[in-house]
C-alpha cells in the first residue's frame, strides 16, 4: 500500500499542447499544466559525460504517485524549480496503487 506520509512532494505534470497569444492566434506548441499530484521523488543516480566539447551531467529520478492512467512518456514533471522529462511510465497493474515515473532532470 502507498502510505500517505511517503508522498511528500507536490509535482506539476506538464503536457505539450498548442498555445495561443493574447489575440487568440495559435503559437508554437508550449508546455501547459496537466495535473498536480503528490509524489515521492527519489534521485537514483547522477552521471557525468563529455558531450560536444563540454561536460554534461545526467540525473535520473523516480517519482512514485498514486495510480492513474492519463500520464504518458513524453510529458514533463516540475517539482519547485526542477524540471524533469518523463522517460517511462511504470504502473502497478496488479494492485493499481501507484505509478512510477522514470525521469531525467533537465534543469
Buried (B, 14 or more C-beta within 10 A) or exposed (E): EBEEEEBEBEBBBBBEEEEEEEEEEEEEEEBEEBBEBBBBBEEEEEEEEEEEEEEEEEBBBBBBBBEBEEBEEEBBBBBEEBBBBBEEBEBEEEEEEBBBBBBEBEE
